[in-house]
Amino acid sequence: MPLYIRLVKFTEKGITSIHDIGKRRDEAKKRFDAEGAKVLVSYVTLGSYDLVTIFEAPDNAAAIKLGAWIASNGNVCSETLAAIPAEEFERMAESL
């Protein structure tokens, strides 16, 4: 299944309701499950982003749908990156 990296920043709304983060995470897990996606790991980070999540989704459409759903809640703004394993890239590069 394709991998994605999601870089997340809390919005002002997300910060003022930070006490609900566990509830929001549970809701997100249910939505990911419903889309056939799976969060592999999440980290709270220091620096430019507040959270980093690595997840699998069946395809780009599912990843976009999940991103739109998360954004619609107004608690975060984020950027999603498609992640290609280095070994896969190396195989592609060998044929250049």
C-alpha positions in Angstrom: 0.0 0.0 0.0 1.4 3.5 -0.8 3.0 5.4 2.1 2.4 9.1 2.9 4.0 11.5 5.3 1.7 14.2 6.8 3.2 17.3 8.3 0.8 19.1 10.6 0.5 22.5 12.3 -2.2 23.3 14.8 -4.4 26.2 14.0 -5.5 28.7 16.6 -8.7 26.6 17.0 -6.7 23.4 17.4 -4.5 25.0 20.1 -7.5 26.3 22.1 -9.1 22.9 22.0 -5.9 20.9 22.6 -7.4 19.1 25.5 -9.6 17.2 23.0 -6.6 15.9 21.0 -7.2 12.3 22.2 -10.8 12.4 21.1 -9.8 13.8 17.7 -7.2 11.1 17.3 -9.8 8.4 18.0 -12.2 9.9 15.4 -9.3 10.1 12.9 -8.5 6.4 13.5 -12.1 5.4 12.8 -12.1 7.5 9.6 -8.8 6.0 8.4 -10.1 2.5 9.1 -13.2 3.3 7.1 -11.1 4.4 4.1 -8.9 1.3 4.3 -6.0 3.4 5.5 -3.7 2.8 8.5 -1.6 5.2 10.6 1.8 3.5 11.1 3.3 6.1 13.5 2.7 9.6 14.8 5.1 12.0 16.5 4.6 15.3 18.3 7.5 17.4 17.0 9.3 20.6 17.9 10.1 23.1 15.2 8.2 24.1 12.1 5.5 21.3 12.5 3.6 20.2 15.6 2.9 16.6 14.4 4.3 14.2 11.9 2.3 11.2 10.8 3.3 8.3 8.6 0.4 6.4 7.1 -0.7 3.9 4.4 -3.6 4.5 2.2 -5.0 2.4 -0.7 -4.3 5.2 -3.2 -3.8 9.0 -3.7 -7.6 9.5 -3.8 -8.0 8.0 -0.3 -5.1 10.1 1.0 -6.6 13.3 -0.4 -10.1 12.4 1.0 -8.6 11.9 4.4 -6.6 15.1 4.2 -9.7 17.0 3.2 -11.8 15.5 6.0 -9.1 16.4 8.6 -8.7 19.9 7.3 -12.5 20.5 7.3 -12.4 20.2 11.1 -10.4 23.4 11.3 -8.0 22.2 14.0 -4.9 21.8 11.8 -3.4 22.8 8.5 -1.2 20.2 6.9 0.9 19.0 4.0 0.8 15.4 2.7 3.8 13.9 0.9 3.8 10.7 -1.1 6.7 8.6 0.2 8.6 6.3 -2.1 10.9 3.8 -0.4 14.5 4.5 -1.2 15.0 0.9 -2.5 12.1 1.4 -5.0 13.6 4.7 -6.2 17.0 3.0 -6.6 15.4 0.4 -8.9 13.8 3.1 -10.9 17.1 5.1 -11.2 19.0 2.0 -12.4 16.9 2.0 -15.6 17.8 5.7 -16.5 
